Amino acid sequence: MAKFIVILFGAFIIFSGFLMLFRPNKVRKTLQMAGSTNVINYTEITLRFLIALALILYAGFSKISEVFSVLGWFMLITSLILYGVPRSLHHQFSLKSAAILKPMYFQWIAPLAFAFGGFILYNALCS
């Protein structure tokens, strides 16, 4: 199950890269919604938490286990922090971030999403 979640995570990152490249305004609007409601906020954090657990559990089976482990623990700890942060503060941060990140910036970082998603998939599928 952990491997399946990690594979879905890698595919999601690549899909996000395509959205950043071809629909940067949509990505920006999505970023603005982070933390906007209790449902969005806690769904986002819970999914992040589950992905973190999957990365940690699958780390020992991946090609570069240390990277998966560090990434998983980082995501897990930040998820726990976000559970404790007031939703309004999380939403304010996402609004400020979206104001700074112009659509062309998303297009510039899209190749990083492709590389990161590919890295996740490679390590999960070629282990």
N, C-alpha and C positions, 0 to 999 in steps of 0.2 A: 504494500500500500504506500509506503514512504517513497519508493522508487517512482511509482505512478504519479504521486503528487509533485515530486521534483521534476519529472518530465513535463507535466502540465505547466509548472512554473516557468521552465525554460521556454516552452512554446508561447506562453503568455507574454514573456518579455520580448520575444521576437515579434509577436503580433502587435505589441505596444510600439515597437520600433517602426512598424509599417504605419501605424496611426500617427506617430510623431512626424514621419516623413510626408505623408499624404494628407493628413487631416489635423494639422497642428492646432487649429482653433478649437476643434472638438476636444483634444487632449487638454488644452488650457482650461476649457469650461469644466471638464471632469475634475481637474486639479482644484478648481474653485469650490467644488462640491464636497471635498474631503472634510469630514467632521461637521457637515452642515446640519445633519439630523442625527438623532440617536441611532437609528437603524443603519444609516450609512457609516457612521463613525465606528460602531462596534462590530459591524460586519467586516469592514476593512481591517480593523485591528485583529479580529479573530482569524480571518483568512491568513493574514501575515504571520500570526502566531502558529497556525497549523503548518504553514510552509516552513517556518523556522524549525519546528519539531521534525518535520520530514527530512530536512537537510541534515540535522544533527543525527537522526537515526540511520540515515543512509550513508553518512560520511565514510564510515569504515569500509563500505563496498565500492566507493567511487574511486576513480583514478587518482585524484588529488584530494585525499581525505581531509587534510589539514585546512584546505580552502573551504570546503563544504562545512566543516565543523566551525571554523571562525565565522563564516557568513551566517550560519544557522544560529550560533550563540548571539551574534550581534543583533540579528533580527528578533530573537526571542527576548533579549533584554530590553530593546527599544519598544517592543510590543507591550511588555509589562509596564514600562514607563508611560506609554500612551494610554494604557488602561487607567492610570492614575491622574493623568492630566485632564483638566476640565475640557469638555467637548468644545466649548466656545473658544478656548485658547488654541486648540488644534485647528479649528475652522479659520480663525484669524491668521494663523501661520500659513495655511493653504492659500488664503486670499492674497496675502502679501507676496507669497512665492509666485503665484500666477500673475500678479501685477509686474513683477520683475522679469519673468520668463516670457519674452516675446515669442510669437509663433516661429520665427526663423531660428530661434535658439533650440527649439524642439527638433527642428529639421537638422540642425548641426549635430545634435547628440544622438540622433536616430542610429547612426552606424555603431555607436557604443552599445546600444540596446541589442542590435543584431549580434555583435561580438559577445556580449555577456550572455545572452540567451543561447547562443551557439556553444559557448563554454559550458554552460549548465547542462545542455543536452549531451554534448560530447562526453562529459564526465559521468553522466547518468547512464547513457546507452552503451558506452564502450568500456564498461568495467567488468 
